[in-house]
Amino acid sequence: MDLENRIQALEDDRAVRDLKARYLRAADGKDIETMRGCFTERALIEFDGFPRFESREPFIEIYQQIACVPGIFDIHHGANGVVCFENENRATGQWSLLFHNINLQARTLTQMGVEYDDVFHKDGAGKWRISETRSRRTSALVHRVDDSGKPLVTVMGEMQGAFGA
């Protein structure tokens, strides 16, 4: 591989990693337009505990309904990214996620371990976007907080069913 191709490979790797970070930060900041821009229009989105989405707009709508409301505070802390390039316009990535949620209305504190498997595509303008993303929950810890402020563990280990149910 010549120097020009090596530099392009490093730039593409950085762009994919920045894209994933931008998506996670947009989720934390409830930044819908940035989140929308992270996905291809026909992105496949399959998150454990959520319905399957075959395009980004229905996912964005559901996200707005459950996360962009008063009293919901989220932290998506992604780490351990591994990116592999299949060719100059397609890459795959795996990421570990520590998710933390505070839901004031439900009076719950939720922490989950999650693993992502993603596919990224570079468009004709040279911009990387998420074209497929799948997640599976690996662990969960949910506390329900009583009226006195005392937390009680309600889930420890595996979380069953839909998120927030």
Backbone as JSON, one array per atom type, in Angstrom:
{
  "sequence": "MDLENRIQALEDDRAVRDLKARYLRAADGKDIETMRGCFTERALIEFDGFPRFESREPFIEIYQQIACVPGIFDIHHGANGVVCFENENRATGQWSLLFHNINLQARTLTQMGVEYDDVFHKDGAGKWRISETRSRRTSALVHRVDDSGKPLVTVMGEMQGAFGA",
  "N": [[0.86, -1.17, 0.0], [0.64, 2.15, -0.91], [1.86, 5.38, 0.25], [-0.12, 7.39, 0.0], [-2.54, 5.89, -0.05], [-2.35, 4.7, 2.45], [-2.55, 6.92, 4.13], [-5.15, 7.73, 3.45], [-6.56, 5.52, 4.43], [-6.12, 5.8, 7.19], [-7.42, 8.26, 7.6], [-10.05, 7.54, 6.91], [-10.59, 5.6, 8.89], [-10.5, 7.22, 11.19], [-12.64, 8.91, 10.57], [-14.85, 7.16, 10.66], [-14.81, 6.37, 13.36], [-15.19, 8.88, 14.56], [-17.75, 9.41, 13.58], [-19.32, 7.45, 14.92], [-18.95, 8.32, 17.56], [-20.1, 10.87, 17.34], [-22.76, 10.17, 16.84], [-23.43, 8.9, 19.33], [-23.04, 11.03, 21.11], [-24.96, 12.79, 20.11], [-27.25, 11.36, 20.78], [-27.12, 11.53, 23.58], [-27.34, 14.31, 23.87], [-29.8, 14.83, 22.81], [-29.98, 15.66, 20.19], [-31.47, 15.87, 17.43], [-31.18, 16.47, 14.64], [-28.41, 16.15, 14.18], [-28.22, 13.45, 14.87], [-29.89, 12.31, 12.88], [-28.35, 12.88, 10.61], [-26.28, 11.08, 10.92], [-27.02, 8.64, 9.93], [-27.69, 6.61, 7.01], [-30.36, 7.17, 4.71], [-31.94, 4.87, 4.34], [-31.25, 3.23, 6.47], [-30.75, 0.24, 8.35], [-31.93, -0.58, 11.45], [-31.59, -2.25, 14.35], [-32.19, -2.63, 17.49], [-31.81, -4.23, 20.54], [-34.68, -4.87, 22.4], [-36.24, -3.0, 21.15], [-38.44, -2.19, 18.36], [-37.77, -3.38, 14.98], [-36.25, -1.3, 12.56], [-36.4, -0.17, 9.25], [-35.6, 2.05, 8.02], [-34.32, 5.36, 8.66], [-36.1, 7.42, 9.58], [-38.53, 6.44, 10.95], [-37.25, 5.38, 13.21], [-36.08, 7.7, 14.31], [-38.41, 9.09, 14.99], [-39.53, 7.43, 17.05], [-37.4, 7.56, 18.87], [-37.49, 10.3, 19.56], [-39.95, 10.34, 20.92], [-39.49, 8.73, 23.2], [-37.09, 9.55, 24.37], [-36.61, 12.29, 24.13], [-37.91, 13.93, 26.05], [-39.05, 15.78, 28.91], [-37.32, 15.1, 31.97], [-35.92, 12.82, 31.29], [-32.75, 11.52, 31.25], [-29.82, 10.67, 29.69], [-26.83, 8.74, 29.23], [-24.56, 7.69, 26.94], [-21.9, 5.8, 26.71], [-19.5, 4.93, 24.7], [-17.03, 2.5, 23.84], [-13.98, 0.63, 23.18], [-13.83, 0.27, 20.4], [-13.69, -1.48, 17.33], [-12.71, -1.4, 14.1], [-13.15, -2.5, 10.81], [-12.2, -2.49, 7.45], [-13.89, -3.31, 4.58], [-13.8, -2.57, 1.97], [-12.99, 0.4, 0.08], [-15.27, 1.91, 0.51], [-16.9, 0.73, 2.41], [-17.3, -0.33, 5.72], [-17.05, -2.22, 8.77], [-17.99, -2.24, 12.21], [-17.43, -2.79, 15.69], [-18.56, -2.18, 18.95], [-18.43, -1.5, 22.42], [-20.8, -0.55, 24.85], [-21.61, 1.46, 27.6], [-24.51, 2.2, 29.03], [-26.47, 4.6, 30.63], [-29.37, 5.6, 32.3], [-31.6, 7.97, 33.59], [-34.81, 8.23, 34.73], [-37.09, 10.38, 35.58], [-39.91, 10.48, 35.78], [-40.76, 7.76, 35.86], [-39.24, 7.09, 37.99], [-36.81, 5.65, 37.94], [-33.53, 4.22, 37.7], [-31.36, 3.19, 35.33], [-28.92, 1.01, 34.19], [-27.0, -0.31, 31.61], [-25.1, -2.82, 29.94], [-24.04, -2.99, 26.64], [-23.63, -4.32, 23.36], [-22.61, -3.26, 20.22], [-22.96, -3.87, 16.72], [-22.02, -2.69, 13.72], [-22.5, -1.36, 10.37], [-20.91, 0.64, 8.02], [-21.08, 3.09, 5.46], [-19.48, 4.89, 2.84], [-20.47, 7.76, 1.22], [-21.02, 9.23, -2.1], [-19.95, 11.76, -1.84], [-17.92, 11.4, -0.14], [-18.51, 11.14, 2.56], [-18.91, 9.39, 5.55], [-21.48, 7.23, 6.79], [-23.82, 5.61, 9.0], [-25.1, 2.58, 7.98], [-26.17, 0.21, 8.77], [-27.11, -0.94, 11.96], [-26.88, -2.79, 14.89], [-27.82, -3.86, 18.11], [-27.17, -5.56, 21.17], [-28.21, -6.36, 24.39], [-26.11, -6.95, 27.14], [-25.98, -6.94, 29.85], [-27.8, -5.78, 32.74], [-28.84, -3.37, 35.14], [-31.26, -2.26, 37.16], [-32.75, 0.16, 39.09], [-35.48, 1.01, 41.13], [-36.7, 3.96, 42.48], [-37.9, 4.8, 45.59], [-40.46, 6.82, 47.27], [-39.11, 8.02, 49.37], [-36.62, 8.32, 48.41], [-35.02, 6.13, 48.39], [-33.21, 3.68, 46.67], [-34.2, 0.65, 45.06], [-33.2, -2.44, 43.93], [-34.48, -3.77, 40.98], [-34.01, -5.19, 38.7], [-31.37, -7.3, 37.92], [-28.75, -8.4, 36.18], [-29.84, -10.05, 33.49], [-31.88, -8.22, 31.24], [-35.19, -8.35, 30.43], [-37.56, -8.13, 27.73], [-39.04, -5.08, 26.37], [-37.23, -2.0, 26.31], [-37.57, 0.18, 29.04], [-39.98, -0.8, 29.79]],
  "CA": [[0.0, 0.0, 0.0], [1.47, 3.35, -0.98], [1.65, 6.36, 1.31], [-1.42, 8.06, -0.19], [-3.58, 4.96, 0.39], [-2.21, 4.53, 3.9], [-3.11, 8.13, 4.75], [-6.6, 7.67, 3.27], [-7.07, 4.5, 5.36], [-6.13, 6.41, 8.53], [-8.48, 9.27, 7.62], [-11.34, 6.84, 6.94], [-10.74, 5.01, 10.23], [-10.83, 8.33, 12.1], [-13.98, 9.4, 10.22], [-15.83, 6.19, 11.16], [-14.81, 6.49, 14.82], [-15.83, 10.16, 14.89], [-19.18, 9.25, 13.29], [-19.95, 6.72, 16.02], [-18.95, 9.22, 18.72], [-21.08, 11.92, 17.07], [-24.09, 9.56, 17.07], [-23.64, 8.7, 20.77], [-23.18, 12.36, 21.72], [-26.27, 13.31, 19.69], [-28.25, 10.68, 21.6], [-27.07, 12.14, 24.92], [-27.76, 15.7, 23.8], [-31.13, 14.92, 22.19], [-29.74, 16.46, 18.98], [-32.14, 15.07, 16.4], [-30.62, 16.69, 13.31], [-27.11, 15.48, 14.12], [-28.49, 12.02, 14.85], [-30.41, 11.98, 11.55], [-27.24, 12.94, 9.69], [-25.36, 9.96, 11.14], [-27.55, 7.44, 9.27], [-28.2, 6.66, 5.65], [-31.82, 7.27, 4.72], [-32.52, 3.52, 4.42], [-30.49, 2.47, 7.48], [-31.38, -0.84, 9.1], [-31.66, -0.34, 12.87], [-32.14, -3.35, 15.17], [-31.7, -2.51, 18.85], [-32.43, -5.15, 21.48], [-35.72, -4.22, 23.19], [-36.96, -2.04, 20.3], [-38.83, -2.78, 17.08], [-36.82, -3.27, 13.87], [-36.51, -0.17, 11.68], [-35.76, -0.35, 7.95], [-35.16, 3.38, 7.57], [-33.99, 6.16, 9.84], [-37.14, 8.31, 10.08], [-39.34, 5.85, 12.02], [-36.4, 5.29, 14.4], [-35.97, 9.05, 14.87], [-39.71, 9.4, 15.62], [-39.62, 6.71, 18.32], [-36.39, 8.14, 19.76], [-38.01, 11.56, 20.08], [-41.04, 10.07, 21.85], [-39.08, 8.12, 24.46], [-35.89, 10.13, 24.97], [-36.59, 13.76, 24.07], [-39.0, 14.41, 26.9], [-38.53, 16.23, 30.21], [-37.12, 14.09, 33.01], [-35.12, 11.69, 30.79], [-31.34, 11.86, 31.16], [-29.1, 9.5, 29.18], [-25.4, 8.76, 28.93], [-24.11, 6.59, 26.07], [-20.44, 5.84, 26.74], [-18.99, 3.9, 23.81], [-15.6, 2.2, 23.97], [-13.47, -0.63, 22.62], [-14.19, 0.18, 18.98], [-12.87, -2.23, 16.38], [-13.2, -1.06, 12.77], [-12.53, -3.27, 9.72], [-12.62, -1.98, 6.15], [-14.08, -4.35, 3.57], [-13.29, -1.9, 0.77], [-12.82, 1.83, 0.33], [-16.55, 2.55, 0.81], [-17.69, -0.05, 3.36], [-16.57, -0.78, 6.9], [-17.84, -2.75, 9.87], [-17.46, -1.83, 13.51], [-17.99, -3.35, 16.92], [-18.37, -1.22, 20.04], [-19.06, -1.76, 23.71], [-21.5, 0.65, 25.33], [-22.19, 1.56, 28.93], [-25.67, 3.09, 28.93], [-27.06, 4.97, 31.91], [-30.6, 6.36, 32.1], [-32.39, 8.43, 34.73], [-36.16, 8.53, 34.29], [-37.72, 10.99, 36.75], [-41.33, 10.13, 35.87], [-40.86, 6.37, 36.32], [-38.41, 7.0, 39.19], [-35.89, 4.53, 37.74], [-32.14, 4.38, 37.3], [-31.05, 2.01, 34.53], [-27.57, 0.89, 33.64], [-26.92, -1.51, 30.77], [-23.99, -3.13, 29.05], [-24.59, -3.23, 25.3], [-22.66, -4.52, 22.29], [-23.05, -2.81, 18.9], [-22.37, -4.32, 15.46], [-22.42, -1.66, 12.76], [-21.96, -1.3, 9.01], [-20.76, 2.02, 7.6], [-20.84, 3.3, 4.03], [-19.05, 6.22, 2.42], [-21.28, 8.19, 0.07], [-20.3, 9.79, -3.23], [-19.25, 12.98, -1.43], [-16.84, 11.03, 0.77], [-18.97, 11.21, 3.95], [-19.31, 8.11, 6.14], [-22.74, 7.18, 7.54], [-24.22, 4.29, 9.49], [-26.12, 1.98, 7.11], [-26.8, -0.86, 9.58], [-26.66, -0.99, 13.34], [-27.58, -3.76, 15.72], [-27.29, -3.9, 19.47], [-27.71, -6.58, 22.09], [-27.92, -6.07, 25.8], [-25.32, -8.0, 27.77], [-26.25, -6.89, 31.29], [-28.68, -4.68, 33.16], [-29.07, -3.1, 36.55], [-32.33, -1.27, 37.22], [-33.22, 0.53, 40.43], [-36.67, 1.84, 41.26], [-36.47, 4.83, 43.62], [-39.17, 5.02, 46.29], [-40.77, 8.22, 47.59], [-38.14, 8.55, 50.32], [-35.34, 8.43, 47.71], [-34.25, 4.9, 48.54], [-33.27, 2.83, 45.47], [-34.4, -0.79, 45.24], [-32.85, -3.16, 42.7], [-35.6, -4.54, 40.43], [-33.43, -6.07, 37.68], [-29.93, -7.44, 38.04], [-28.34, -9.47, 35.28], [-30.44, -9.91, 32.16], [-33.09, -7.42, 31.14], [-36.13, -8.97, 29.5], [-38.6, -7.29, 27.16], [-38.75, -3.78, 25.78], [-36.59, -1.02, 27.2], [-38.49, 1.11, 29.69], [-41.25, -1.45, 30.14]],
  "C": [[0.91, 1.24, 0.0], [1.06, 4.35, 0.1], [0.29, 7.04, 1.2], [-2.57, 7.17, 0.3], [-3.53, 4.72, 1.89], [-2.81, 5.72, 4.64], [-4.63, 8.12, 4.63], [-7.22, 6.66, 4.23], [-7.13, 5.06, 6.78], [-7.24, 7.46, 8.64], [-9.85, 8.62, 7.67], [-11.6, 6.21, 8.3], [-11.17, 6.1, 11.23], [-12.25, 8.82, 11.84], [-15.07, 8.47, 10.75], [-15.93, 6.29, 12.68], [-15.47, 7.79, 15.27], [-17.34, 10.1, 14.64], [-19.89, 8.54, 14.44], [-20.02, 7.59, 17.27], [-19.99, 10.33, 18.55], [-22.5, 11.4, 17.3], [-24.38, 9.43, 18.57], [-23.82, 10.04, 21.49], [-24.52, 13.0, 21.33], [-27.39, 12.65, 20.5], [-28.28, 11.28, 23.01], [-27.66, 13.55, 24.92], [-29.13, 15.92, 23.18], [-31.08, 15.78, 20.93], [-30.22, 15.67, 17.77], [-31.5, 15.25, 15.02], [-29.24, 16.05, 13.16], [-27.3, 13.98, 14.05], [-28.95, 11.58, 13.46], [-29.27, 11.93, 10.54], [-26.23, 11.81, 9.83], [-25.77, 8.71, 10.34], [-27.81, 7.67, 7.78], [-29.73, 6.7, 5.74], [-32.49, 5.92, 4.94], [-31.77, 2.63, 5.43], [-31.36, 1.4, 8.12], [-30.95, -0.68, 10.55], [-32.38, -1.42, 13.67], [-31.5, -3.29, 16.55], [-32.51, -3.44, 19.75], [-33.44, -4.39, 22.35], [-36.54, -3.19, 22.43], [-37.45, -2.76, 19.05], [-37.71, -2.61, 16.05], [-37.23, -2.09, 12.98], [-35.74, -0.39, 10.39], [-35.46, 0.98, 7.26], [-35.02, 4.26, 8.81], [-35.16, 6.95, 10.4], [-38.06, 7.68, 11.13], [-38.55, 5.68, 13.33], [-36.31, 6.66, 15.09], [-37.27, 9.43, 15.58], [-39.84, 8.73, 16.98], [-38.62, 7.28, 19.33], [-36.9, 9.44, 20.37], [-39.09, 11.34, 21.13], [-40.56, 9.55, 23.2], [-37.91, 8.83, 25.14], [-35.91, 11.65, 25.03], [-37.77, 14.35, 24.82], [-38.39, 14.87, 28.23], [-38.38, 15.06, 31.18], [-36.37, 12.85, 32.55], [-33.69, 12.19, 30.6], [-30.57, 10.61, 30.79], [-27.61, 9.78, 29.05], [-25.1, 7.5, 28.12], [-22.59, 6.68, 26.01], [-19.91, 4.66, 25.94], [-17.49, 3.73, 23.97], [-15.26, 0.94, 23.21], [-13.85, -0.82, 21.16], [-13.17, -0.59, 18.17], [-13.49, -1.99, 15.0], [-12.42, -1.88, 11.74], [-13.1, -2.76, 8.4], [-12.7, -3.13, 5.16], [-13.62, -3.86, 2.21], [-13.25, -0.41, 1.07], [-14.11, 2.56, 0.7], [-17.42, 1.8, 1.81], [-16.79, -0.53, 4.5], [-17.56, -1.37, 7.89], [-17.19, -2.29, 11.17], [-18.18, -2.54, 14.63], [-17.62, -2.39, 18.05], [-19.03, -1.77, 21.3], [-19.67, -0.44, 24.18], [-21.89, 0.45, 26.78], [-23.27, 2.62, 28.83], [-26.2, 3.34, 30.33], [-28.26, 5.87, 31.64], [-31.2, 6.71, 33.45], [-33.74, 8.83, 34.18], [-36.91, 9.06, 35.52], [-39.18, 10.6, 36.89], [-41.51, 8.7, 36.4], [-40.08, 6.13, 37.61], [-37.48, 5.77, 39.11], [-34.5, 5.04, 37.36], [-31.77, 3.1, 36.58], [-29.63, 2.09, 34.02], [-27.52, -0.4, 32.84], [-25.57, -1.6, 30.1], [-24.59, -3.53, 27.72], [-23.43, -3.45, 24.34], [-23.3, -4.11, 20.97], [-22.28, -3.55, 17.81], [-22.91, -3.4, 14.38], [-21.82, -1.91, 11.38], [-22.0, 0.17, 8.61], [-20.51, 2.07, 6.1], [-20.4, 4.73, 3.79], [-19.84, 6.59, 1.18], [-20.4, 8.82, -1.01], [-19.54, 11.06, -2.91], [-18.13, 12.69, -0.44], [-17.21, 11.06, 2.24], [-19.44, 9.83, 4.41], [-20.62, 8.26, 6.9], [-23.0, 5.74, 7.99], [-25.32, 3.76, 8.58], [-26.82, 0.81, 7.79], [-26.23, -0.75, 10.98], [-27.54, -1.95, 14.12], [-26.97, -3.69, 17.12], [-27.93, -5.07, 20.22], [-27.27, -6.22, 23.49], [-27.16, -7.24, 26.39], [-25.52, -8.03, 29.27], [-27.16, -5.71, 31.59], [-28.73, -4.6, 34.68], [-30.09, -1.97, 36.59], [-32.72, -1.09, 38.68], [-34.53, 1.3, 40.28], [-36.47, 2.64, 42.54], [-37.8, 5.13, 44.29], [-39.32, 6.49, 46.68], [-39.79, 8.85, 48.57], [-36.76, 8.73, 49.68], [-34.48, 7.2, 47.81], [-34.36, 4.06, 47.26], [-33.42, 1.36, 45.85], [-34.09, -1.47, 43.91], [-34.06, -3.98, 42.25], [-35.14, -5.49, 39.32], [-31.93, -6.09, 37.91], [-29.52, -8.64, 37.21], [-28.89, -9.23, 33.9], [-31.7, -9.08, 32.23], [-33.97, -8.04, 30.07], [-37.08, -7.93, 28.95], [-38.1, -5.96, 26.63], [-38.1, -2.87, 26.79], [-37.65, -0.09, 27.75], [-39.79, 0.48, 30.11], [-41.27, -1.86, 31.6]]
}
